[in-house]
Amino acid sequence: MAKGNITLSRYDSNYEDTHPIHLKVEDKDSSTQFIDISMTLKDFAFLITGMGFMDCEFEVRGLDRLGKKRENKTEYVPVPKGTFLPTKEEAKELIKAFEIDGWIGSIDDATNHHNRSRGSDTVLVGFVRWI
């Protein structure tokens, strides 16, 4: 049996017809939030007081990661001389050499000025993979 986390939250909204109640389930090993169920306050009230089969909307994602272990690492990725920060397209090309053995680099890290290394031509990029 897999271990996970479940979260129940209420989104503030000015619209009664929206679905402000969210129930989210995350697989602990992969850190993947794989289901997000949303429903109205009224339907949620009926649900928790014993009424079954209430209407909801849901999104399922990341099923290919369930049961796998999430690994993280950071790498200093070289940036061409004269370039302060790469564009998103340039960043994709720069981190491609580091995306081996299933590692996926963060484009946002590569384009974030806070991750730029002082005194060198590198940017610190986070990588993740699931094994």
N, C-alpha and C positions, 0 to 999 in steps of 0.2 A: 504494500500500500504506500502510495506517495505522500509526502508531507507538503503542506502549503500554508498559505495565509489567506484569510478572507477579510474583506473590508466592506463596511456598509457606510455610505455617506449620503448627505443631502446637499444638493447644489441649490444655492439661493437663486430664485428666479422671479421675475415679475409677471410671468405668463402661466396661467393655470393649466394650459393644455400641454405644457412641456413635461418631460419626465425627470423630475429632480432627484429621485431616489436611485442610487447606483449601488449595486452589489458586485464587487470585483474579486476574482479568485486568481491567486498567483502560485505557481509551482516554486517551492523553496529552492530546490537544487539549481534550476536554470534561471531563477529570478525573472521568469516570464509571466506577465499578467496575461492569461489566455482567455478569460471571459469577462465581459462587462455587461451586466444586466441592468436595464433601466426601466422604471415604471412610474406611474403617477402616485401622488401621495394617497389618493383614495384607494387605488388598487393595492398599494402596499399595506394600508391599514386593514383591508379585508384579508390579505394574505397572512399577516402576523396574528390575526384573531381567529384563524382556523379555516378560512375559505381557501380552497385549492384552485388550481388551474386559472390563475389570474393573468390578464393580458400583460405583456412586457415586450420590450425590444431588447435584442442582445447582439453583441459582436464577439466573434470567436477569432482568435489570432494566435500565432506562434505555436501551433500544435506540433510542428516539426522539432521544437526545442524541448518539449516536455520530457522529463526524466533524464535529461542530459545535465551535466555540470557546467556552469558558467565559469569561464576563466577570464581574467583581466590582466593586461600588462600595458606599460607605457614605453614609448620609444622616442628618441630624439631623431626627427626626420629632417634631413638637410633641405635647406631652402636656397635657391640660386642667389648668388651674390647680386646685390642691388635690388633685391625684392624684399620689402618689409614683410608683407603677408601675401600669400598666394590667393587667387580667386578660388571659388569652389571648384571650377574645372581644373585649374592648375593643381589644387590640393589633391584631387582624385588621382592625378597622374603621379604626384610625389609619393603618396602613401601606397600606391599599387605594388611597389617593390617589397613592402613589408607585409602585404596581405598573402601570406603563404600558410599552409597547413590549417586553413579554416579561419584565420584571424581576419577580422573586419575592422578597419580604421575609422575613426570619427572625423568626418569632413569638418564638422563644427569646431573640433579642437584645433585642426590645422589652420583654420582661418580666424582663430581667436587671438587677438594681440596679447592677451595675458599669458598665453602659452609660449610666446616667443622668447628664446633664450638670449639673455644679454651677453654681449661679447662673442657670440658665435652665430653661425648661419644655420641655426636649427630651430624647430618648433616642436614642443612636446605634444605628442598625440597618443590618445588612449585607444587601445585595441581590445576587442572582445571576441570570444569564440565559445561554442558549446560542444562538449565532447561526451 
